[in-house]
């Protein structure tokens, strides 16, 4: 169940779902990711595995460390901007959990 996953695991599932949704709707790939999206997926998973915050990881929007290279950061922003609103319909639990995590990380930053 998604509620009981670690913060990093939830982030991986959410980012993966966003990339898959983007690839399906923008590139027409239903079953597999295109090479470009597969590369972004692997890159994002590697970066999440190496996150210095580990379980205290804020959402990327609220993060002070920019671990993605500039080109990849812009591409993931594009994917998130496109997929984010659609996630409420496609993956409502993931979308709501991400919004909750985002709110928690904002509050944690404000308190520090």
The first five atom37 places (N, CA, C, CB, O) and aatype in JSON, in Angstrom:
{
  "aatype": [20, 20, 20, 20, 20, 20, 20, 20, 20, 20, 20, 20, 20, 20, 20, 20, 20, 20, 20, 20, 20, 20, 20, 20, 20, 20, 20, 20, 20, 20, 20, 20, 20, 20, 20, 20, 20, 20, 20, 20, 20, 20, 20, 20, 20, 20, 20, 20, 20, 20, 20, 20, 20, 20, 20, 20, 20, 20, 20, 20, 20, 20, 20, 20, 20, 20, 20, 20, 20, 20, 20, 20, 20, 20, 20, 20, 20, 20, 20, 20, 20, 20, 20, 20, 20, 20, 20, 20, 20, 20, 20, 20, 20, 20, 20, 20, 20, 20, 20, 20, 20, 20, 20, 20, 20, 20, 20, 20, 20, 20, 20, 20],
  "atom_mask": [
    [1, 1, 1, 1, 1],
    [1, 1, 1, 1, 1],
    [1, 1, 1, 1, 1],
    [1, 1, 1, 1, 1],
    [1, 1, 1, 1, 1],
    [1, 1, 1, 1, 1],
    [1, 1, 1, 1, 1],
    [1, 1, 1, 1, 1],
    [1, 1, 1, 1, 1],
    [1, 1, 1, 1, 1],
    [1, 1, 1, 1, 1],
    [1, 1, 1, 1, 1],
    [1, 1, 1, 1, 1],
    [1, 1, 1, 1, 1],
    [1, 1, 1, 1, 1],
    [1, 1, 1, 1, 1],
    [1, 1, 1, 1, 1],
    [1, 1, 1, 1, 1],
    [1, 1, 1, 1, 1],
    [1, 1, 1, 1, 1],
    [1, 1, 1, 1, 1],
    [1, 1, 1, 1, 1],
    [1, 1, 1, 1, 1],
    [1, 1, 1, 1, 1],
    [1, 1, 1, 1, 1],
    [1, 1, 1, 1, 1],
    [1, 1, 1, 1, 1],
    [1, 1, 1, 1, 1],
    [1, 1, 1, 1, 1],
    [1, 1, 1, 1, 1],
    [1, 1, 1, 1, 1],
    [1, 1, 1, 1, 1],
    [1, 1, 1, 1, 1],
    [1, 1, 1, 1, 1],
    [1, 1, 1, 1, 1],
    [1, 1, 1, 1, 1],
    [1, 1, 1, 1, 1],
    [1, 1, 1, 1, 1],
    [1, 1, 1, 1, 1],
    [1, 1, 1, 1, 1],
    [1, 1, 1, 1, 1],
    [1, 1, 1, 1, 1],
    [1, 1, 1, 1, 1],
    [1, 1, 1, 1, 1],
    [1, 1, 1, 1, 1],
    [1, 1, 1, 1, 1],
    [1, 1, 1, 1, 1],
    [1, 1, 1, 1, 1],
    [1, 1, 1, 1, 1],
    [1, 1, 1, 1, 1],
    [1, 1, 1, 1, 1],
    [1, 1, 1, 1, 1],
    [1, 1, 1, 1, 1],
    [1, 1, 1, 1, 1],
    [1, 1, 1, 1, 1],
    [1, 1, 1, 1, 1],
    [1, 1, 1, 1, 1],
    [1, 1, 1, 1, 1],
    [1, 1, 1, 1, 1],
    [1, 1, 1, 1, 1],
    [1, 1, 1, 1, 1],
    [1, 1, 1, 1, 1],
    [1, 1, 1, 1, 1],
    [1, 1, 1, 1, 1],
    [1, 1, 1, 1, 1],
    [1, 1, 1, 1, 1],
    [1, 1, 1, 1, 1],
    [1, 1, 1, 1, 1],
    [1, 1, 1, 1, 1],
    [1, 1, 1, 1, 1],
    [1, 1, 1, 1, 1],
    [1, 1, 1, 1, 1],
    [1, 1, 1, 1, 1],
    [1, 1, 1, 1, 1],
    [1, 1, 1, 1, 1],
    [1, 1, 1, 1, 1],
    [1, 1, 1, 1, 1],
    [1, 1, 1, 1, 1],
    [1, 1, 1, 1, 1],
    [1, 1, 1, 1, 1],
    [1, 1, 1, 1, 1],
    [1, 1, 1, 1, 1],
    [1, 1, 1, 1, 1],
    [1, 1, 1, 1, 1],
    [1, 1, 1, 1, 1],
    [1, 1, 1, 1, 1],
    [1, 1, 1, 1, 1],
    [1, 1, 1, 1, 1],
    [1, 1, 1, 1, 1],
    [1, 1, 1, 1, 1],
    [1, 1, 1, 1, 1],
    [1, 1, 1, 1, 1],
    [1, 1, 1, 1, 1],
    [1, 1, 1, 1, 1],
    [1, 1, 1, 1, 1],
    [1, 1, 1, 1, 1],
    [1, 1, 1, 1, 1],
    [1, 1, 1, 1, 1],
    [1, 1, 1, 1, 1],
    [1, 1, 1, 1, 1],
    [1, 1, 1, 1, 1],
    [1, 1, 1, 1, 1],
    [1, 1, 1, 1, 1],
    [1, 1, 1, 1, 1],
    [1, 1, 1, 1, 1],
    [1, 1, 1, 1, 1],
    [1, 1, 1, 1, 1],
    [1, 1, 1, 1, 1],
    [1, 1, 1, 1, 1],
    [1, 1, 1, 1, 1],
    [1, 1, 1, 1, 1],
    [1, 1, 1, 1, 1]
  ],
  "atom_positions": [
    [[0.85, -1.18, 0.0], [0.0, 0.0, 0.0], [0.89, 1.25, 0.0], [-0.97, 0.0, 1.23], [1.87, 1.31, 0.75]],
    [[0.57, 2.19, -0.81], [1.38, 3.4, -1.0], [1.56, 4.21, 0.28], [0.74, 4.28, -2.06], [2.6, 4.86, 0.45]],
    [[0.58, 4.17, 1.18], [0.66, 4.97, 2.41], [1.82, 4.54, 3.3], [-0.63, 4.87, 3.18], [2.37, 5.35, 4.04]],
    [[2.19, 3.28, 3.22], [3.18, 2.74, 4.13], [4.57, 2.65, 3.52], [2.75, 1.38, 4.58], [5.5, 2.17, 4.16]],
    [[4.72, 3.11, 2.31], [6.03, 3.12, 1.66], [6.87, 4.25, 2.26], [5.9, 3.29, 0.11], [6.35, 5.21, 2.83]],
    [[8.18, 4.1, 2.11], [9.07, 5.18, 2.57], [8.89, 6.39, 1.67], [10.56, 4.71, 2.58], [8.36, 6.28, 0.57]],
    [[9.33, 7.53, 2.13], [9.2, 8.78, 1.37], [9.86, 8.67, 0.0], [9.82, 9.95, 2.16], [9.28, 9.08, -1.01]],
    [[11.06, 8.11, -0.04], [11.77, 7.96, -1.31], [11.03, 7.0, -2.24], [13.22, 7.46, -1.07], [10.91, 7.26, -3.43]],
    [[10.52, 5.91, -1.7], [9.78, 4.95, -2.52], [8.53, 5.58, -3.11], [9.4, 3.71, -1.69], [8.21, 5.36, -4.28]],
    [[7.81, 6.37, -2.31], [6.62, 7.06, -2.82], [7.01, 8.03, -3.93], [5.91, 7.82, -1.69], [6.31, 8.14, -4.94]],
    [[8.11, 8.72, -3.74], [8.57, 9.68, -4.76], [8.93, 8.94, -6.05], [9.79, 10.48, -4.24], [8.61, 9.42, -7.14]],
    [[9.58, 7.81, -5.94], [9.93, 7.02, -7.12], [8.68, 6.57, -7.87], [10.77, 5.79, -6.73], [8.61, 6.67, -9.1]],
    [[7.7, 6.08, -7.14], [6.46, 5.62, -7.75], [5.75, 6.78, -8.45], [5.53, 4.98, -6.7], [5.26, 6.63, -9.57]],
    [[5.7, 7.93, -7.79], [5.02, 9.1, -8.35], [5.73, 9.62, -9.59], [4.91, 10.2, -7.3], [5.1, 9.87, -10.61]],
    [[7.03, 9.79, -9.51], [7.79, 10.29, -10.67], [7.69, 9.3, -11.82], [9.28, 10.53, -10.29], [7.53, 9.7, -12.97]],
    [[7.79, 8.02, -11.52], [7.66, 7.0, -12.56], [6.3, 7.07, -13.24], [7.86, 5.62, -11.96], [6.21, 6.97, -14.46]],
    [[5.25, 7.24, -12.45], [3.9, 7.34, -13.01], [3.75, 8.58, -13.88], [2.85, 7.37, -11.88], [3.09, 8.55, -14.92]],
    [[4.38, 9.68, -13.46], [4.3, 10.91, -14.24], [5.03, 10.76, -15.59], [4.9, 12.09, -13.45], [4.54, 11.22, -16.62]],
    [[6.18, 10.13, -15.56], [6.94, 9.91, -16.8], [6.16, 8.97, -17.72], [8.35, 9.33, -16.5], [6.08, 9.22, -18.93]],
    [[5.6, 7.91, -17.17], [4.82, 6.96, -17.99], [3.59, 7.64, -18.59], [4.39, 5.75, -17.15], [3.26, 7.41, -19.75]],
    [[2.92, 8.46, -17.81], [1.75, 9.19, -18.29], [2.14, 10.14, -19.42], [1.08, 9.96, -17.15], [1.47, 10.21, -20.45]],
    [[3.21, 10.87, -19.21], [3.72, 11.8, -20.22], [4.05, 11.06, -21.52], [4.97, 12.54, -19.7], [3.65, 11.48, -22.6]],
    [[4.76, 9.95, -21.4], [5.17, 9.19, -22.58], [3.96, 8.63, -23.31], [6.13, 8.05, -22.18], [3.91, 8.64, -24.54]],
    [[2.98, 8.16, -22.57], [1.77, 7.6, -23.19], [1.0, 8.67, -23.94], [0.87, 6.95, -22.12], [0.58, 8.46, -25.08]],
    [[0.81, 9.84, -23.3], [-0.01, 10.87, -23.91], [0.73, 11.71, -24.96], [-0.54, 11.77, -22.85], [0.13, 12.14, -25.94]],
    [[2.01, 11.93, -24.76], [2.77, 12.77, -25.69], [3.44, 11.97, -26.81], [3.81, 13.55, -24.94], [3.55, 12.45, -27.94]],
    [[3.88, 10.76, -26.5], [4.62, 9.97, -27.48], [3.84, 8.76, -27.98], [5.93, 9.52, -26.89], [4.3, 8.04, -28.87]],
    [[2.66, 8.53, -27.41], [1.81, 7.44, -27.87], [2.28, 6.04, -27.48], [1.69, 7.51, -29.32], [1.92, 5.06, -28.14]],
    [[3.08, 5.94, -26.42], [3.6, 4.64, -26.0], [2.79, 4.11, -24.82], [5.09, 4.74, -25.61], [2.86, 4.63, -23.71]],
    [[2.02, 3.06, -25.08], [1.15, 2.51, -24.05], [1.86, 1.51, -23.14], [-0.02, 1.84, -24.69], [1.69, 1.58, -21.92]],
    [[2.63, 0.62, -23.69], [3.2, -0.48, -22.89], [4.61, -0.21, -22.39], [3.2, -1.73, -23.7], [4.96, -0.6, -21.28]],
    [[5.4, 0.45, -23.19], [6.79, 0.71, -22.8], [7.11, 2.18, -23.0], [7.77, -0.19, -23.61], [6.42, 2.9, -23.73]],
    [[8.16, 2.62, -22.34], [8.63, 3.99, -22.51], [9.49, 4.1, -23.76], [9.42, 4.47, -21.26], [10.19, 3.15, -24.12]],
    [[9.44, 5.25, -24.41], [10.36, 5.5, -25.52], [11.76, 5.65, -24.93], [9.94, 6.79, -26.34], [11.92, 5.73, -23.71]],
    [[12.76, 5.68, -25.78], [14.15, 5.76, -25.3], [14.4, 7.02, -24.48], [15.11, 5.72, -26.48], [15.06, 6.96, -23.44]],
    [[13.86, 8.14, -24.93], [14.05, 9.41, -24.22], [13.44, 9.36, -22.82], [13.43, 10.57, -25.03], [14.07, 9.77, -21.84]],
    [[12.22, 8.85, -22.72], [11.53, 8.78, -21.43], [12.16, 7.71, -20.53], [10.04, 8.49, -21.63], [12.23, 7.89, -19.32]],
    [[12.61, 6.61, -21.11], [13.29, 5.58, -20.33], [14.57, 6.13, -19.73], [13.6, 4.34, -21.21], [14.89, 5.85, -18.57]],
    [[15.29, 6.92, -20.51], [16.53, 7.55, -20.03], [16.22, 8.49, -18.86], [17.24, 8.32, -21.18], [16.94, 8.5, -17.87]],
    [[15.15, 9.29, -18.98], [14.76, 10.21, -17.91], [14.33, 9.44, -16.67], [13.63, 11.14, -18.38], [14.66, 9.82, -15.55]],
    [[13.59, 8.36, -16.86], [13.15, 7.53, -15.75], [14.36, 6.98, -14.98], [12.26, 6.37, -16.25], [14.41, 7.07, -13.75]],
    [[15.31, 6.41, -15.69], [16.51, 5.86, -15.05], [17.31, 6.95, -14.34], [17.39, 5.15, -16.09], [17.81, 6.74, -13.24]],
    [[17.42, 8.11, -14.97], [18.15, 9.23, -14.38], [17.48, 9.66, -13.08], [18.22, 10.42, -15.37], [18.15, 9.86, -12.06]],
    [[16.16, 9.81, -13.11], [15.41, 10.24, -11.92], [15.54, 9.21, -10.79], [13.93, 10.46, -12.26], [15.71, 9.59, -9.63]],
    [[15.47, 7.93, -11.12], [15.58, 6.89, -10.09], [16.97, 6.9, -9.46], [15.28, 5.5, -10.7], [17.11, 6.72, -8.25]],
    [[17.99, 7.1, -10.28], [19.36, 7.17, -9.76], [19.51, 8.35, -8.82], [20.37, 7.28, -10.92], [20.1, 8.22, -7.74]],
    [[18.98, 9.5, -9.22], [19.07, 10.69, -8.37], [18.3, 10.51, -7.07], [18.55, 11.91, -9.12], [18.77, 10.96, -6.02]],
    [[17.15, 9.87, -7.11], [16.39, 9.63, -5.88], [17.13, 8.66, -4.96], [15.0, 9.07, -6.22], [17.09, 8.81, -3.74]],
    [[17.79, 7.67, -5.56], [18.58, 6.72, -4.74], [19.72, 7.43, -4.01], [19.16, 5.61, -5.63], [20.11, 7.02, -2.91]],
    [[20.24, 8.48, -4.62], [21.39, 9.2, -4.03], [20.99, 10.46, -3.27], [22.36, 9.57, -5.13], [21.86, 11.25, -2.89]],
    [[19.71, 10.67, -3.04], [19.25, 11.89, -2.38], [19.89, 12.03, -1.0], [17.71, 11.88, -2.25], [19.81, 11.12, -0.17]],
    [[20.54, 13.16, -0.75], [21.2, 13.36, 0.55], [20.22, 13.49, 1.72], [22.07, 14.59, 0.49], [20.6, 13.29, 2.87]],
    [[18.98, 13.82, 1.43], [17.98, 13.98, 2.49], [17.37, 12.66, 2.95], [16.88, 14.89, 2.02], [16.79, 12.58, 4.03]],
    [[17.52, 11.63, 2.12], [16.96, 10.31, 2.41], [15.48, 10.42, 2.78], [17.74, 9.62, 3.54], [14.7, 10.96, 2.0]],
    [[15.09, 9.94, 3.94], [13.67, 9.92, 4.31], [13.11, 11.3, 4.66], [13.46, 8.98, 5.47], [11.89, 11.45, 4.76]],
    [[13.97, 12.28, 4.86], [13.51, 13.64, 5.13], [13.42, 14.47, 3.85], [14.44, 14.33, 6.13], [13.32, 15.69, 3.89]],
    [[13.44, 13.78, 2.71], [13.46, 14.45, 1.42], [12.23, 15.34, 1.23], [13.53, 13.42, 0.3], [11.09, 14.88, 1.38]],
    [[12.45, 16.61, 0.91], [11.31, 17.47, 0.55], [10.9, 17.16, -0.89], [11.67, 18.99, 0.71], [11.63, 16.47, -1.61]],
    [[9.77, 17.65, -1.31], [9.43, 17.52, -2.72], [10.42, 18.36, -3.51], [7.95, 17.96, -3.01], [11.0, 19.31, -2.98]],
    [[10.62, 18.03, -4.76], [11.64, 18.71, -5.57], [11.42, 20.22, -5.63], [11.65, 18.14, -6.98], [12.38, 20.99, -5.65]],
    [[10.15, 20.63, -5.66], [9.84, 22.06, -5.7], [10.41, 22.79, -4.49], [8.33, 22.26, -5.76], [10.82, 23.95, -4.6]],
    [[10.42, 22.14, -3.35], [10.87, 22.76, -2.1], [12.32, 22.43, -1.75], [9.97, 22.34, -0.97], [12.8, 22.83, -0.68]],
    [[13.0, 21.73, -2.6], [14.35, 21.29, -2.28], [15.38, 22.4, -2.53], [14.71, 20.06, -3.12], [15.27, 23.16, -3.49]],
    [[16.36, 22.47, -1.64], [17.43, 23.48, -1.79], [18.61, 22.93, -2.58], [17.9, 23.95, -0.42], [19.45, 23.7, -3.05]],
    [[18.67, 21.62, -2.73], [19.75, 20.98, -3.5], [19.21, 20.66, -4.88], [20.28, 19.69, -2.78], [18.19, 19.99, -5.02]],
    [[19.9, 21.13, -5.9], [19.49, 20.83, -7.27], [20.39, 19.73, -7.81], [19.55, 22.11, -8.18], [21.47, 19.99, -8.34]],
    [[19.92, 18.49, -7.67], [20.76, 17.35, -8.03], [20.69, 17.01, -9.52], [20.36, 16.15, -7.21], [21.58, 16.33, -10.04]],
    [[19.65, 17.48, -10.21], [19.53, 17.21, -11.64], [20.4, 18.2, -12.4], [18.06, 17.3, -12.1], [20.51, 19.37, -12.02]],
    [[21.01, 17.73, -13.49], [21.72, 18.64, -14.38], [20.68, 19.58, -15.0], [22.52, 17.86, -15.49], [19.5, 19.25, -15.04]],
    [[21.11, 20.72, -15.48], [20.2, 21.75, -15.97], [19.27, 21.21, -17.06], [21.0, 22.94, -16.52], [18.06, 21.45, -17.0]],
    [[19.8, 20.5, -18.03], [18.98, 19.99, -19.14], [17.92, 19.0, -18.62], [19.87, 19.31, -20.2], [16.76, 19.07, -19.01]],
    [[18.34, 18.08, -17.75], [17.41, 17.1, -17.2], [16.39, 17.75, -16.27], [18.17, 16.0, -16.46], [15.23, 17.34, -16.21]],
    [[16.83, 18.77, -15.53], [15.92, 19.48, -14.64], [14.79, 20.14, -15.44], [16.69, 20.55, -13.81], [13.63, 20.09, -15.05]],
    [[15.15, 20.76, -16.56], [14.13, 21.39, -17.39], [13.19, 20.35, -18.0], [14.79, 22.23, -18.5], [11.99, 20.59, -18.11]],
    [[13.72, 19.21, -18.4], [12.88, 18.16, -18.98], [11.92, 17.59, -17.94], [13.77, 17.03, -19.56], [10.75, 17.37, -18.24]],
    [[12.4, 17.34, -16.71], [11.51, 16.78, -15.69], [10.46, 17.82, -15.28], [12.32, 16.33, -14.44], [9.33, 17.45, -14.96]],
    [[10.81, 19.09, -15.3], [9.82, 20.14, -15.04], [8.71, 20.11, -16.1], [10.49, 21.53, -15.01], [7.53, 20.21, -15.78]],
    [[9.12, 19.96, -17.34], [8.17, 19.88, -18.44], [7.25, 18.68, -18.26], [8.92, 19.79, -19.8], [6.03, 18.78, -18.43]],
    [[7.82, 17.54, -17.9], [7.04, 16.33, -17.68], [6.07, 16.53, -16.52], [7.96, 15.13, -17.4], [4.9, 16.16, -16.61]],
    [[6.56, 17.12, -15.43], [5.71, 17.32, -14.25], [4.61, 18.33, -14.51], [6.55, 17.77, -13.06], [3.48, 18.15, -14.06]],
    [[4.92, 19.41, -15.24], [3.9, 20.4, -15.58], [2.79, 19.77, -16.44], [4.53, 21.58, -16.31], [1.61, 20.09, -16.29]],
    [[3.2, 18.9, -17.33], [2.24, 18.26, -18.22], [1.44, 17.19, -17.47], [2.96, 17.64, -19.42], [0.21, 17.14, -17.58]],
    [[2.12, 16.35, -16.73], [1.48, 15.19, -16.08], [0.79, 15.53, -14.77], [2.5, 14.13, -15.84], [-0.21, 14.9, -14.42]],
    [[1.31, 16.52, -14.05], [0.79, 16.83, -12.72], [-0.72, 16.97, -12.65], [1.41, 18.08, -12.25], [-1.35, 16.28, -11.85]],
    [[-1.31, 17.85, -13.45], [-2.77, 18.01, -13.38], [-3.53, 16.73, -13.77], [-3.21, 19.15, -14.28], [-4.62, 16.47, -13.25]],
    [[-2.97, 15.95, -14.66], [-3.62, 14.72, -15.12], [-3.52, 13.59, -14.1], [-3.02, 14.27, -16.43], [-4.27, 12.62, -14.16]],
    [[-2.59, 13.73, -13.16], [-2.39, 12.69, -12.15], [-3.61, 12.53, -11.25], [-1.17, 13.0, -11.3], [-3.88, 11.43, -10.77]],
    [[-4.35, 13.6, -11.01], [-5.56, 13.49, -10.18], [-6.58, 12.52, -10.79], [-6.21, 14.87, -10.01], [-7.3, 11.85, -10.05]],
    [[-6.63, 12.46, -12.1], [-7.55, 11.53, -12.78], [-6.95, 10.15, -12.97], [-7.96, 12.09, -14.13], [-7.64, 9.14, -12.8]],
    [[-5.68, 10.11, -13.3], [-5.02, 8.83, -13.61], [-4.57, 8.07, -12.36], [-3.82, 9.09, -14.5], [-4.73, 6.85, -12.28]],
    [[-4.01, 8.8, -11.4], [-3.47, 8.2, -10.18], [-3.82, 9.08, -8.98], [-1.92, 8.0, -10.29], [-2.93, 9.72, -8.41]],
    [[-5.09, 9.12, -8.59], [-5.51, 10.07, -7.56], [-4.8, 9.9, -6.22], [-6.98, 9.96, -7.36], [-4.49, 10.89, -5.56]],
    [[-4.54, 8.68, -5.79], [-3.89, 8.46, -4.49], [-2.46, 9.0, -4.53], [-3.89, 6.96, -4.12], [-2.01, 9.66, -3.59]],
    [[-1.74, 8.71, -5.61], [-0.37, 9.24, -5.75], [-0.38, 10.77, -5.76], [0.29, 8.7, -7.04], [0.45, 11.4, -5.12]],
    [[-1.32, 11.34, -6.48], [-1.39, 12.8, -6.57], [-1.67, 13.41, -5.2], [-2.48, 13.23, -7.56], [-1.03, 14.39, -4.82]],
    [[-2.6, 12.85, -4.47], [-2.93, 13.38, -3.15], [-1.77, 13.21, -2.18], [-4.19, 12.69, -2.59], [-1.45, 14.12, -1.42]],
    [[-1.12, 12.04, -2.22], [0.04, 11.82, -1.34], [1.16, 12.81, -1.67], [0.55, 10.37, -1.47], [1.85, 13.29, -0.77]],
    [[1.34, 13.1, -2.95], [2.38, 14.06, -3.34], [2.03, 15.46, -2.82], [2.54, 14.08, -4.88], [2.91, 16.19, -2.35]],
    [[0.76, 15.83, -2.9], [0.34, 17.13, -2.38], [0.55, 17.2, -0.87], [-1.14, 17.39, -2.72], [0.96, 18.24, -0.35]],
    [[0.26, 16.12, -0.17], [0.49, 16.06, 1.29], [1.98, 16.19, 1.59], [-0.07, 14.73, 1.88], [2.38, 16.95, 2.47]],
    [[2.8, 15.43, 0.85], [4.26, 15.52, 1.05], [4.76, 16.92, 0.76], [4.99, 14.5, 0.15], [5.64, 17.42, 1.46]],
    [[4.23, 17.55, -0.28], [4.63, 18.91, -0.64], [4.3, 19.88, 0.49], [3.93, 19.35, -1.94], [5.12, 20.73, 0.85]],
    [[3.12, 19.75, 1.03], [2.71, 20.63, 2.14], [3.58, 20.42, 3.37], [1.23, 20.39, 2.49], [3.98, 21.38, 4.02]],
    [[3.88, 19.15, 3.68], [4.74, 18.84, 4.83], [6.14, 19.43, 4.63], [4.83, 17.31, 5.06], [6.7, 20.01, 5.56]],
    [[6.69, 19.29, 3.44], [8.05, 19.79, 3.21], [8.08, 21.32, 3.24], [8.59, 19.28, 1.88], [9.07, 21.9, 3.68]],
    [[7.0, 21.97, 2.79], [6.93, 23.44, 2.88], [6.94, 23.89, 4.34], [5.65, 23.97, 2.17], [7.66, 24.82, 4.71]],
    [[6.15, 23.22, 5.15], [6.08, 23.56, 6.57], [7.41, 23.33, 7.25], [5.0, 22.75, 7.27], [7.83, 24.13, 8.09]],
    [[8.08, 22.24, 6.92], [9.38, 21.94, 7.52], [10.41, 23.01, 7.17], [9.88, 20.55, 7.07], [11.23, 23.39, 8.01]],
    [[10.37, 23.49, 5.94], [11.31, 24.54, 5.51], [10.99, 25.86, 6.23], [11.23, 24.74, 3.96], [11.9, 26.57, 6.65]],
    [[9.71, 26.17, 6.37], [9.31, 27.41, 7.05], [9.72, 27.4, 8.52], [7.8, 27.61, 6.94], [10.06, 28.44, 9.07]],
    [[9.68, 26.22, 9.14], [10.01, 26.12, 10.57], [11.52, 26.17, 10.81], [9.43, 24.84, 11.16], [11.95, 26.48, 11.92]],
    [[12.32, 25.86, 9.81], [13.77, 25.85, 10.03], [14.42, 27.17, 9.75], [14.42, 24.8, 9.18], [15.63, 27.31, 9.89]]
  ]
}
